[in-house]
Amino acid sequence: MRTQGVNGLASGSAGLGLVLWLTFINSMGTGVVTNGIYFLTKSAYGLGIKGSFALGVVMGLTYIAGAKAVGPLLNWLKRSPRHSTRGAFILITIGCGLLCLVPLAAEFFGISGQWPAWVLVAAYSPLTGCMWPITEAYLSGGRRGESLRRALGAFNVTWSTALVAAFWAMGPLVKEHPLHVVAGLGVLHLLTIALVAALPAEPAAHSHEDAEPHPPIYTRLLSAHRLLLPLGYLIVSTMSPFLPTAYAAMGLAVGWHTPLTATWHAARVAGFFWFQYDQRWHGRWWAPVAASIAVVIGFGLVMLATKAGPMTESSLPIVMIASGLVLLGFGVAAIYTGALYYAMAVGGAEVDAGGTHEALIGAGYTIGPGIGLAAAVATERAWLDAGAFEWIVVVAMVTVSGLTWLVIARKRRTTRGGSDAGTRAE
């Protein structure tokens, strides 16, 4: 029988240190493939802006498939006593590791073409859609109250810090050894098999019985953050495929592409620290409003930095893009932290809500690059002026953000005095 300790940690729970090490190593891999693959494919295969956005669409669609499939898959596996969540985790880890070796193996055997990048993204993305819900189940399983808060805070800082480290580490290698970067991430994945094997066969059970008393406004803020979190992913997934082209247009040396991109990841880490310890935003509508404004303005500065001309003529482009990345990272951190906090405070999470929530995030991953792809095709075929690409995408993001807040405002009116169930933040 599972017992609950006074510190909010149940017997049979996975060790926090073990889960955090897994999180750090796997985040270096999944973060680089999700956000940094466009730098690597541009260097290795000459993939342009249209191809990068198309790759992003594939990534989003396959992520949805993986995120929606993980729950039914694990339930099916549990019908047999020979299968376990830990065993599925090991298979997923092996798959991620081997897929990262595909591009370098193709080059080694003299196989030409861009297909290894498409195979990697199309197969790797759904595996990560399975990997992170399982990781989070081990993280939160058997924890509640202050123990759960500390674990989730450490988790956020760990995975976001790993991305900063990864983007700085890959900077000197992007130009000459892009495929070796991907292969190195695969080796890291394979090394984590020993850590996965040390996990319990199943995550400890979750308990939603201890949701704390909360003001009614928390329910409405949770509802708002459910929409803002996918919006944040949509904006980031629109920006990421564009960055290699933007840096090249600005004249930034290739070795600085990923370190500069790490700016927004570092700002997100700082935001996580800030909002974890400064509680003045709790129960306040100004916090998500300000975060949304910061994300949109940050995105606009990044997208329009190329309009300021090359770096050889002015420092304005680099100032714009760096400032935009900081604003975007801080805003994303605020939205993410708010979504997590209100989900925990309201409690009562429904099992099926997790799959829906992950599908919304996957929709953000898909729609963002889809908008960029549509704009790239329109300008390439001269349906629209070629110089209008950045403005088209910025206006589209402002429009989507405005529509999101219209939906939030409508839901806010209809849920006054009502109650919404919580959901798990990704």
N, C-alpha and C positions, 0 to 999 in steps of 0.2 A: 504493500500500500504506500502510495506517495505521501510524504509528509511535507508540510509547509513550515519553514523556519521563521523565527521572529524577524529576521532581516529581509523577509519577502522572497527568499530563494528556496525553491522546492528541491527535495532530494531527487537525484536523477537528472538534474539540469546540466546542460553542457557548460564546461568551464569557460568563463568570460575571456580569459587570456587566449585560450585555444581558438575561440570563435573570432576574436579580433585579429589574430595572426592570419587566419584564413581570409578574413575580410580584406586585410591590407594587401596580401599577395594577389588575391583574385581581382581586387579593384585595379591594380596596376594593369592587369590583362584586359579586363572588360572595359575599363575606362579608356584605354588607348585604342582598342578596336572600335568602341562606340564613338569617341570624340576625336581620336587622332588618326584614324585610318585614312582620312582624306589627305593628310600630309604625306603618308607613306605611299599611297596609290599614285599621287601626283608625281612623286619622285621616282618610283619604280616603273610605273606604266604610262606616265604622262596624262593621267586622267584629268580632264578639264572640268569646268564648273557644271556643265550639264550632266556629265557622267557621275560627278560627285553627288549631285542632288538625286539622281536616279538610284545610286547606291544607298543613299539615306532612306529612300522610299522602301527599298527592299529590306533594309534593316528594320524599319518600323513594322512592316507587315509580318515579317518572320518573328519579331519580338512578341507581337500580339498572339501569334500561334503558340509560342512557347509558354507565355504567361497564362493563357487560358487552358493549356493542356496539362500543366503540372499537377493541379489538384486532382482531376480525374485519373491521371496516370498513377499517382501515388496511391489513390484509393484502390485502383485495380491491382497494383502490386501487393498491397497489404492483404489481399485475399489469400495469398500464399504465405505460410510461415517462413518460407525460405527467402523471401524478399523483405527489404527494409528501406526506410528513407535514406539511411546511411549508404546502403548499397547503390541506390539510385544516384546519390550525390557523387559517389566514386565514379560511376559510369559517365556522368555529366562532366566531371573533371577530366577524365581520360579523353573524352570527345573534344573538349575545348583545347586541351594540350596538343592533340594530334592535328586538329584543324589548323592551328597556328603554324605547323610545320609544312603545310601544303604549298604555300607560295615559294619558299626556299627550295623545297624538294623539286618543284616544277622547273625552277631555274637550274638546279644542279643537273637535271636530266635533259636540259636543252629544250624544254617545252615552252614555246612562246605564246604570247597572247595575254589578255587581261583576265581570263576566266578564273585563275586562282583567287583573285581578290573577290570576285562575285561568289565563288563557292565558299570562301571563308566567311563572308558576311552573312550569306543566306543560311548557312548551317550553324555558325557560331552564335548568332543573335538569338534564335529560339532556345539554345542551351542556356544562355545567360538569363533568359526569361524564366527558366526553371531554377537556375542556380540561386538567384537572390531571394526568392520566396522561401526556399529551403533554408538558406543561411539565416534569414530573419526568424524563421520558426525555431531554430536552435538558439538563437540569441534571446528571444523573448519567452520561449517555453519554460514554464516553471517559475518565472519571475513576475513580481507584481510590486506595486507601490514604488518606494524609493529605489529598490534594487533594479526595477525595470527602467526607471528614469535614468539612473546612472549608466546602465548598460546601453540604452539607446543613445545617450549623449556621447559615450565613448565610441559607439559604432559610427555615428555621424562624423566625428572628428577623424576616425581611423580611415574610413573609405575616401573621404575628401582629401585628406593629407596624402594618401597614396597616389592620387592623381597628380598632385603638384610634383611629387618626387618623380613620377613616371615621365611627365612632360619635360622636366628639366633633364632627366637622364637621356632621353631619346634625341634631344636637340642636336648634339654633335654627330649623330649617326644617321639622321634622316636623309641627308644628301647622298652619301656613299653606300650606306648599308641598311636601306629601309626594310628589306626582307629579313635581315638578321635580327632586327628589332622585334618583328612579329614572331620569329622562331624562338627568340629568347623568352618572350612572354609565354610561349607554349611550354618551354622547359620549366618555367616557374609554376605553371598550372600542374604539371606532372609531379613536381616536387611536393605539392600540397596534398597529394594522395595520402601520405603518411599522417598528415594532420586530420584529414577527413576520417581516416580509419580509427582515430582515437576518439571520435564522437560517440555518444550513445547510439544504439541502433535506431531509436526513435526520439524526436524532440519531446521534452516534457510537456505535459498537457497545459493548455492555456486556461486562464480563469478571468472572466469578465464580471465577476460578482462584486468586485470591490471598487467600482467606479466612484469617484469622490463626488460629493455634492457640488453642483456647479450652477452658475447663473444661467437663465434661459438664453442669454446672448451667446453663450458658448456653442449651443446647438446651431445657431444661425451662422456663426463664424466657421464652424466646422463645415457646414454646407458650402460656404463661400470658398474655403480652401480646397475642397474637393474639385472645384472647377479651376482654381488658380494654379494648382500643382501641374495638371496636364498642360495648361497654357504656358507655364514656365518651360516645360520640356519641349513644347512646340517651338518656342522662340529660340531656345538653345540649339535644337536640332536643325533649325533654319540657318543659324549663324555658322555652325561648325563646318559644313561643306564649303562655305564661302570663304573662310579665312585663308586657305592657301592661295587662292586667286587674289585676294585683297593684299596680302603681304607681298606677293610678286609684283603687283601693280605699284605698290609703294616703294619698291626697291629694297625691301628688307632682306638681309642675308638669310639663306635657308637655315643656317645653324641657330638662328634666333626665332624661327617660326613657332616651335613648340614651347620654348621658355616664355615667350610673350603670351602665348595662349594660356599658360599656367597662371597668369595674372588673375583670371576670373575664378579659377579653382582656388587660389590662395585667398581671394576676397571672400569666397564662400566659406572657407575654413574659419576666417576671422569672424564672419557673420554667425556661424554656429556657436563659437565661443561667446560672442556678445549676447545673443538672444537666449542662450542657456542661463546666463547669470544676471542679466538685466530683465526684470519681470514687468517693467512698466507697460509693455505692450499687451499684456494679458487682458482679454476682454475688451480691447479697443479696436474700433473699425479703422482708425487712421493707419494702423500698422499694415494691413493688407493693401490698403489704398496706396500708401507710400511705396510699398514693395513693388506693386504693379507698375507704378510710374517709373521707379528706378530701373526696372527690367526693360521697359519699353524705350526709355530715353537712352539707356546703355546700349541696347540693340541698335537704335538709330545712329548713335555716334560711331559704332563699329562699322555698320554698313556704309555710312556716308564718308568715312575717313578717306577713302580713295578719291573722293571729289575734291579734296584739298590739295591734290597734286602729289608728286613724288617727294620722298624724304630728302633728296638732294637739293630741293629748292626751298623746303620749309620743314620745320619740326612739328607743324600743326597736325599732319596725319598721324604721327606716332602718339601725340598728346591725346588726340581724339579717340584713337582706338584703345589706348591704355585706360583712359578715363571711362570709356564705355564698358570695358571688360570689368573694371572694379565695380561700377554701378550695377551691372548685370549680376555679378557674382554675389554681391551683398543682398540684392533683391531676391534672388533665387533662394539664398539661405533663409531669409525672413519667411518666405512662403512655405518652404519645406519644414522649417521649425514650427511654424504655426499649424500646419496640417498635422504634424505629429503630436503636438501638445494638445490640441483640441480633440483629436481622436482618442487620446489617452484619458483626458479629463471627462469626456462625455461617456466613453466606455460603451458596453453593449454591442460590440462589433458583431456583425453577422458574417458567417463563413462565406457566403456567396458574394458579399460586398467586396472582398479582396480581389476576386477575379475580375469583377466589373471595373474596379479602380485601376488595376494593372492594364486592362484593355484601354481605358481612357488615356493612360500614359503612353501606351503603344500607339494610340491614335495621334497623340501629339508628335511622337517620333515620325509618324508617316505623313501627316498633313503638312508639317513644317517644310521638309524637303520637297513635298509635292508642290507647294506654293512656289518655292524657289525654282523647281524644274519647269513649271508652267511659265514663269517669268523669263527664264533662260531661253526656252523654245520660242516664246513670242518675240523676243528681241533678236534671236538668231535668224528667224524667218522674216524679219523686218515688219512684223505686224505692229510692233511698237518700236520707238526710237531706241537704238542700242544704248545710248547714254542714260536711259530712264530705268534700267534694270534695278539699281539699288533703291531708287525712289518707289518703284512699284512694290518691292518686297516690304519696305518700311511702311508704306501706306496700308498694305495688306495686314501687317502685324498690328498696327494701330487699330484697324477696323475689327480684327478678331478680338483684341483686348477690350475694345469698347462694347462689342456684342456680349462678351463674357460677363462684363459688369452689369449689362442690362439684364441678363439672366439672373445674376446674383441679386440685383435689386428686386426683381420680381419674386424670387424665392424668399427674399427677406420679408416681403410684405405678406406672403401667403403662409409663412411658418411662424409668424409672431404668435407666441403662446402655444405653438406646436412642439413636437419633439422629433428629432432625426436620430437615426442610429449612427454610431461611429463607424469608422473604417480605418484600415491600416495604411499608413503613409509609407511611400517608397522613397 
